[in-house]
Amino acid sequence: MAMITKTNLWALKILVTPLNRHLLTFAFCTSLGLGIAIVSLLGLHLTGVIRQGVAAETFITVASTTSTQNSGLLGHILPLFTKATGVTVRVIAVGTGQAIRLARHGDADALFVHDPQAEKAFVATGFGIDRRKVMYNDFVIVGPSADPAAVSGMDDAAAAIARIAAGRATFVSRGDDSGTNRAELRIWEAGGLNPASFGPWYRETGSGMGTSLNVASAVNAYTLSDRGTWLSFKNRGDLKILVQGDPHLFNQYGVTLVNPARFPHVKKDAALALMDWLTSGAGQKAIADYRIGGQQLFFPNAREVGDPRIKE
């Protein structure tokens, strides 16, 4: 549908003035075919202006994370959603913290991120409504195969990074207030450590997961990555997964509607259509079907109940 502008609305007002109604009547009476054509065009224009809902909202904007984008997941599932609904999705892929800030300013219709605590706060403060679980994967600690901190095989993430810190082994942090960065900081805190006191061995990139993994690969450093991005990452160099399996590394994703009561321009119907699809059987299957090298990257759990790892 064409964009509705002030010019369109001015033209519409001209079309429905009393004089123009007389002119349309005259045209209809003097030439039946021409009259029908004019009235039909006017009716189509009015319908386009008045009709609301998913069909009229041809695109929505979603603030999401670099992990959903860099892993290739969104490139796999969103065309399926568009095919089913006719609604295209424009993704702003940034760290979770930045995505939430965008949504708090009304610069997105929906939020699709992975920090349940921050997502709940987003809803509690009135910026979002109707948060739903969608899927999960996990974080992993990767590092050089030589493993100077000797953490390989450990399943306690806090103990592992405490050992990395004790040996002053190079560690690359995203440092970008992303969901992954926030998870990393919680792990340091669980180990009784504060990165603010660390020396030059602790390097913050201020960038996304792909860039941070490239830096870690270049300098043979340890880093925390979501598994999805790691599996899709090609420039691994000497890096490999060393620590995994800790429940603290569980990584839940959720989708939230930006509150249309606070931001009236939010495309509520189309955004809800995306949320409904993501949590439907079709959407959950699309997520489960996405694989790289035969490995599943994300695990749908919109309908799971009672899993103790899932932070609702």
VEXDREN-2710 file (C-alpha; in Angstrom, 1 decimal):
% VEXDREN-2710
k/r/px/py/pz
1/MET/0.0/0.0/0.0
2/ALA/1.3/3.5/-0.8
3/MET/2.4/5.6/2.1
4/ILE/-0.3/8.1/3.4
5/THR/1.2/11.6/3.3
6/LYS/-0.2/15.1/3.9
7/THR/-0.4/15.5/0.1
8/ASN/-2.5/12.4/-0.2
9/LEU/-4.9/13.5/2.6
10/TRP/-5.2/17.0/1.0
11/ALA/-6.1/15.3/-2.3
12/LEU/-8.6/13.1/-0.6
13/LYS/-10.4/16.2/0.9
14/ILE/-10.6/17.8/-2.5
15/LEU/-12.2/14.6/-3.9
16/VAL/-15.0/14.6/-1.3
17/THR/-16.0/18.3/-1.4
18/PRO/-19.7/19.1/-2.3
19/LEU/-18.6/20.5/-5.7
20/ASN/-16.7/17.4/-6.6
21/ARG/-19.7/15.2/-5.5
22/HIS/-21.8/17.2/-8.0
23/LEU/-19.1/16.7/-10.7
24/LEU/-19.0/13.0/-10.0
25/THR/-22.8/12.8/-10.3
26/PHE/-22.7/14.6/-13.5
27/ALA/-19.9/12.4/-14.9
28/PHE/-21.9/9.4/-13.9
29/CYS/-25.1/10.6/-15.5
30/THR/-23.5/11.7/-18.8
31/SER/-21.1/8.8/-19.2
32/LEU/-22.0/5.6/-17.3
33/GLY/-18.7/3.9/-17.9
34/LEU/-16.6/6.9/-16.9
35/GLY/-18.7/7.5/-13.8
36/ILE/-18.2/4.0/-12.6
37/ALA/-14.5/4.2/-13.2
38/ILE/-14.2/7.4/-11.1
39/VAL/-16.4/6.2/-8.3
40/SER/-14.5/2.9/-8.2
41/LEU/-11.1/4.7/-8.0
42/LEU/-12.4/6.9/-5.2
43/GLY/-13.7/3.8/-3.3
44/LEU/-10.4/2.1/-3.6
45/HIS/-8.6/5.2/-2.3
46/LEU/-10.9/5.5/0.7
47/THR/-10.5/1.8/1.5
48/GLY/-6.8/2.1/1.5
49/VAL/-6.9/5.0/3.9
50/ILE/-9.4/3.5/6.3
51/ARG/-8.5/-0.2/6.4
52/GLN/-6.4/-1.2/9.3
53/GLY/-4.6/-4.4/10.4
54/VAL/-2.0/-6.8/9.1
55/ALA/-2.8/-6.5/5.4
56/ALA/-2.3/-2.7/5.5
57/GLU/1.0/-2.9/7.6
58/THR/3.4/-4.1/4.9
59/PHE/6.5/-4.1/7.2
60/ILE/7.5/-3.9/10.8
61/THR/10.7/-3.1/12.6
62/VAL/12.2/-5.5/15.1
63/ALA/15.0/-4.6/17.4
64/SER/17.0/-7.8/17.9
65/THR/20.4/-9.1/18.7
66/THR/23.5/-9.7/16.7
67/SER/23.3/-13.4/17.6
68/THR/20.0/-14.0/15.9
69/GLN/21.4/-12.2/12.8
70/ASN/25.0/-13.4/12.7
71/SER/23.9/-17.0/13.2
72/GLY/21.7/-16.8/10.1
73/LEU/18.6/-17.7/12.0
74/LEU/16.6/-14.6/11.0
75/GLY/17.6/-15.1/7.4
76/HIS/16.1/-18.5/7.6
77/ILE/12.8/-17.9/9.4
78/LEU/11.7/-14.4/8.5
79/PRO/11.1/-15.2/4.8
80/LEU/8.8/-18.0/5.9
81/PHE/6.9/-15.5/8.1
82/THR/6.6/-13.1/5.2
83/LYS/5.4/-15.8/2.8
84/ALA/2.7/-16.7/5.4
85/THR/1.5/-13.2/6.2
86/GLY/2.7/-10.8/3.5
87/VAL/4.4/-8.7/6.2
88/THR/8.2/-8.0/5.8
89/VAL/10.4/-7.5/8.8
90/ARG/13.2/-4.9/9.0
91/VAL/15.7/-6.0/11.6
92/ILE/17.9/-3.7/13.7
93/ALA/20.6/-6.1/14.9
94/VAL/22.5/-4.7/17.8
95/GLY/23.4/-5.7/21.4
96/THR/20.5/-6.4/23.7
97/GLY/21.1/-3.3/25.7
98/GLN/21.0/-1.1/22.7
99/ALA/18.0/-2.9/21.3
100/ILE/16.1/-2.3/24.5
101/ARG/17.1/1.4/24.3
102/LEU/15.8/1.6/20.8
103/ALA/12.5/0.1/21.8
104/ARG/12.2/2.4/24.8
105/HIS/12.3/5.3/22.4
106/GLY/9.6/3.7/20.2
107/ASP/12.0/3.0/17.4
108/ALA/10.8/-0.5/16.9
109/ASP/7.5/-2.4/16.8
110/ALA/8.8/-5.5/18.6
111/LEU/11.8/-6.5/20.7
112/PHE/13.5/-9.9/20.2
113/VAL/16.4/-10.3/22.6
114/HIS/18.0/-12.6/25.2
115/ASP/18.0/-11.1/28.7
116/PRO/14.9/-12.2/30.6
117/GLN/15.6/-9.9/33.5
118/ALA/15.9/-6.8/31.3
119/GLU/12.9/-7.8/29.2
120/LYS/10.8/-8.1/32.4
121/ALA/11.9/-4.7/33.5
122/PHE/11.0/-3.3/30.0
123/VAL/7.5/-4.6/30.5
124/ALA/7.3/-3.6/34.2
125/THR/8.1/0.0/33.3
126/GLY/5.4/0.2/30.7
127/PHE/7.5/0.2/27.6
128/GLY/6.5/-3.3/26.4
129/ILE/3.6/-5.7/26.8
130/ASP/2.9/-9.4/26.2
131/ARG/6.5/-10.8/26.5
132/ARG/6.7/-14.4/25.3
133/LYS/9.4/-17.1/25.4
134/VAL/10.5/-18.2/22.0
135/MET/13.6/-20.4/22.1
136/TYR/16.9/-21.0/23.8
137/ASN/20.4/-22.2/23.3
138/ASP/23.5/-21.8/25.5
139/PHE/26.7/-19.8/25.9
140/VAL/30.1/-21.5/25.6
141/ILE/33.6/-20.4/26.6
142/VAL/36.0/-20.8/23.7
143/GLY/39.7/-20.4/23.8
144/PRO/43.0/-21.5/22.3
145/SER/43.6/-25.2/22.0
146/ALA/46.8/-24.8/24.0
147/ASP/44.5/-23.7/26.9
148/PRO/47.1/-21.8/29.1
149/ALA/44.5/-21.5/31.9
150/ALA/43.7/-25.2/31.8
151/VAL/40.0/-24.9/31.8
152/SER/39.1/-27.4/29.1
153/GLY/36.4/-29.8/30.2
154/MET/35.2/-27.7/33.1
155/ASP/31.5/-27.4/33.6
156/ASP/31.6/-24.6/36.1
157/ALA/31.8/-21.3/34.2
158/ALA/32.5/-19.1/37.2
159/ALA/35.4/-21.4/38.3
160/ALA/36.7/-21.5/34.8
161/ILE/36.9/-17.7/34.3
162/ALA/38.3/-17.3/37.8
163/ARG/41.1/-19.6/36.7
164/ILE/41.5/-17.5/33.5
165/ALA/41.8/-14.4/35.6
166/ALA/44.2/-15.9/38.0
167/GLY/46.6/-16.8/35.2
168/ARG/46.1/-13.4/33.5
169/ALA/45.3/-15.2/30.2
170/THR/44.0/-12.9/27.5
171/PHE/40.2/-12.7/27.6
172/VAL/38.1/-10.8/25.0
173/SER/34.9/-9.2/26.2
174/ARG/32.2/-7.7/24.0
175/GLY/31.9/-4.8/26.4
176/ASP/28.8/-3.6/24.5
177/ASP/26.0/-4.1/27.1
178/SER/24.7/-6.9/24.9
179/GLY/22.9/-10.0/26.3
180/THR/26.1/-11.9/26.0
181/ASN/28.1/-9.2/27.7
182/ARG/25.6/-9.1/30.6
183/ALA/25.7/-12.8/30.9
184/GLU/29.5/-12.7/31.1
185/LEU/29.4/-10.0/33.8
186/ARG/27.1/-12.2/35.8
187/ILE/29.5/-15.0/35.6
188/TRP/32.4/-12.8/36.8
189/GLU/30.2/-11.7/39.7
190/ALA/29.4/-15.3/40.5
191/GLY/33.1/-15.9/40.8
192/GLY/33.5/-12.9/43.1
193/LEU/35.4/-10.9/40.5
194/ASN/34.9/-7.4/39.0
195/PRO/36.3/-6.7/35.5
196/ALA/36.7/-3.1/36.4
197/SER/39.8/-4.1/38.4
198/PHE/41.3/-6.2/35.6
199/GLY/44.5/-5.3/33.7
200/PRO/45.4/-5.3/30.0
201/TRP/44.8/-9.0/29.7
202/TYR/41.1/-8.2/29.7
203/ARG/40.2/-6.6/26.4
204/GLU/36.8/-5.1/25.6
205/THR/35.9/-4.7/21.9
206/GLY/32.7/-2.7/22.2
207/SER/31.5/-4.7/19.3
208/GLY/29.2/-7.6/18.3
209/MET/29.9/-11.3/18.7
210/GLY/31.4/-11.8/15.2
211/THR/33.9/-9.0/15.7
212/SER/34.8/-10.2/19.2
213/LEU/35.3/-13.7/18.0
214/ASN/37.6/-12.4/15.2
215/VAL/39.6/-10.5/17.8
216/ALA/39.9/-13.6/20.0
217/SER/40.9/-15.7/17.1
218/ALA/43.6/-13.2/16.1
219/VAL/45.2/-13.0/19.6
220/ASN/44.4/-16.6/20.7
221/ALA/42.3/-15.4/23.6
222/TYR/39.4/-16.8/25.6
223/THR/35.9/-15.4/25.1
224/LEU/32.2/-16.1/25.9
225/SER/30.0/-16.7/22.8
226/ASP/26.5/-17.8/22.2
227/ARG/26.6/-21.2/20.6
228/GLY/24.6/-20.2/17.5
229/THR/27.1/-17.5/16.5
230/TRP/30.0/-19.8/17.3
231/LEU/28.6/-22.6/15.1
232/SER/28.2/-20.2/12.2
233/PHE/31.6/-18.5/12.7
234/LYS/34.2/-19.5/10.1
235/ASN/37.4/-17.8/11.2
236/ARG/38.0/-19.9/14.3
237/GLY/41.8/-20.2/13.8
238/ASP/43.1/-22.1/16.9
239/LEU/40.0/-21.5/19.0
240/LYS/37.7/-24.3/20.2
241/ILE/34.9/-24.8/22.8
242/LEU/36.5/-25.4/26.2
243/VAL/33.7/-24.9/28.7
244/GLN/30.1/-25.8/28.3
245/GLY/27.2/-27.4/30.1
246/ASP/26.9/-25.1/33.2
247/PRO/23.2/-24.1/33.9
248/HIS/24.4/-20.5/34.3
249/LEU/25.2/-20.7/30.5
250/PHE/21.6/-21.2/29.6
251/ASN/20.5/-18.6/27.1
252/GLN/16.7/-17.8/26.8
253/TYR/15.3/-15.6/24.0
254/GLY/12.0/-13.8/24.2
255/VAL/9.8/-11.5/22.1
256/THR/7.9/-8.5/23.4
257/LEU/5.5/-6.1/21.8
258/VAL/6.5/-2.4/22.2
259/ASN/3.6/-0.8/24.0
260/PRO/1.2/0.8/21.5
261/ALA/-0.5/2.7/24.3
262/ARG/2.8/4.6/24.9
263/PHE/3.8/4.7/21.2
264/PRO/0.6/4.9/19.0
265/HIS/2.6/4.5/15.8
266/VAL/3.6/0.9/16.7
267/LYS/2.2/-1.5/14.2
268/LYS/0.4/-3.6/16.8
269/ASP/-1.5/-6.0/14.5
270/ALA/1.5/-6.9/12.3
271/ALA/3.9/-7.1/15.3
272/LEU/1.5/-9.5/17.1
273/ALA/1.2/-11.5/13.9
274/LEU/5.0/-12.0/14.1
275/MET/4.8/-12.9/17.8
276/ASP/2.0/-15.4/17.1
277/TRP/3.9/-17.0/14.3
278/LEU/7.1/-17.3/16.2
279/THR/5.3/-19.1/19.1
280/SER/3.1/-21.2/16.8
281/GLY/3.7/-24.7/15.6
282/ALA/4.9/-23.4/12.2
283/GLY/7.3/-20.9/13.7
284/GLN/8.7/-23.2/16.3
285/LYS/9.3/-25.9/13.7
286/ALA/11.1/-23.3/11.5
287/ILE/13.4/-22.4/14.4
288/ALA/14.1/-26.1/15.2
289/ASP/14.8/-26.9/11.5
290/TYR/17.6/-24.3/11.2
291/ARG/20.9/-26.1/11.3
292/ILE/24.5/-25.6/10.3
293/GLY/26.6/-28.6/9.5
294/GLY/23.8/-30.8/10.8
295/GLN/23.8/-29.1/14.2
296/GLN/20.7/-27.4/15.6
297/LEU/21.5/-23.8/16.7
298/PHE/18.3/-22.9/18.6
299/PHE/15.7/-24.9/20.5
300/PRO/12.1/-23.7/20.5
301/ASN/10.4/-23.6/23.9
302/ALA/7.5/-21.3/23.6
303/ARG/5.2/-24.0/24.8
304/GLU/7.4/-25.8/27.3
305/VAL/6.3/-25.6/30.9
306/GLY/8.3/-26.6/34.0
307/ASP/11.8/-26.7/32.7
308/PRO/13.8/-25.4/35.7
309/ARG/16.4/-23.7/33.4
310/ILE/13.8/-21.5/31.8
311/LYS/13.5/-18.1/33.3
312/GLU/10.0/-17.1/32.5
END
